[in-house]
């Protein structure tokens, strides 16, 4: 890699389901240094039985971040990534019609099945290549059409979350490729909005804006905001707006064929490919195709991730039991292994609430030993996640007809050494864990590629590999884990039979 003389400063905003932060990235030509400028909570608000995102408060925090960034000198560019599927509706004057609604809101119940009355399931998947999940944008919009059609009639434009914040900063209404591909309204093969799906669901065509590639410079901070905050006008770049795709950019691999696991509130397990894989087998496994940086696609499975531990921790706090994540992990390490399993993706675990009690109820229904202590609950979650990673990896390999030597784990979840080791053991493969700040580093790298500071994706991954520590885990007790994996599969099949 050629050494360059540069001192590029960029600002990466990374919004998760429970918090957001602004991170300063400084590129010296060989490495990216990062520093947190501002961190804030992202708290949904329930009002009148509906769960909303407090989007105006979040934009206030963006402004606070921009004010704080002034002490670091001129910021060359800004990029924003968020979670997928959620959106806002704007009227003809560009004003919000209401706060965006949270994907965990109950309004989409039954909408997947309702959509199949309008477009056949097989054709729906063949066009979008998306895993069917009730939270997806298509089903949120269908719920609006069915229950609040007047709102859709008033709407002029729909903007997904990163595009909404970009619009607030620049006044430009565009949709970035990766975030569009989370909606189940996107034609995965032609990489544009699907007229067939939009028409079949009866959605207004005018809602959908131009789709631009990841890494597009869409404009500058508006004069109004620049004057209000007394800041210089920086470029605003549409990075990979879906945080998973920003994280994928930072996978520190030298291989063309690799498997990655972006591990956070959600776990996204998959591989990077040149073209979507959409066939009978991928449909059967309900695997999703998303738009990735550089005209590539990512073929992946959405798995409920550390949400299970995060929500359990919140439940224990409500009961007056205050534990750190480190303490919970230590408690889990000191309990008996393989007492019980859950399917992390069972619908019962999607809503917020008392996850520990739901885990116990799941174990009762599947005739397993019932976890009692906090440590037993956390161990059950971690072991079940590791087993589900193995389960999903088998599906990925069956579709790609490829073998993978290493699992590249990235994101905040890798701070759990217990989960990393369990993943290596369950999947019987080496785990490369790092970087922790995968999404932020990918966001920054895309900004640097957009301005030609970094040549391409291969160089970006090399820069990130040089910038961050990587920790490796090797399988342990492989025969025992293989034996218990058969128990895990039987539990899943038993629960499916009981449900049917």
Secondary structure, 3 states (H helix, E strand, C coil): CCCCCCCEEEEEEEECCCEEEEEEEEECCCCEEEEEEEEEECCCEEECCEEECCHHHHHHHHHHHHHHHHHHCCCCEEEEEECCCCEEEECCCCCECCCCECCCCHHHCCHHHHHCCCCCHHHHHHHHCCCCCCCCHHHHHHHHHHHCHHHHHHCCEEEEHHHHHHHHHHCCCCEEHHHHCCCCCEECCCCEECHHHHHHCCCCHHHCCCEECCCEEEEECCHHHHHHHCCCCCEEEECCCEHHHHHHHCCCCCCCCCEEEEECCEEEEEEEECCCCCCHHHHHHCCEEEEECCCEEEEEEEEECCHHHHHHHHHHHHCCCCCCHHHHHHHHHCCCCCCCCCCCCCHHHCCCCCHHHHHHHHHHHCCCCCCCCHHHHHHHHHHHHHHHHHHHHHHHHHHHCCCCCEEEEECHHHHCHHHHHHHHHHHCCEEEECCCCHHHHHHHHHHHHHCCCCCCHHHHHHHHHHHCCCEEECCCCHHHHHHHHHHHHHHHHHHHHHHC
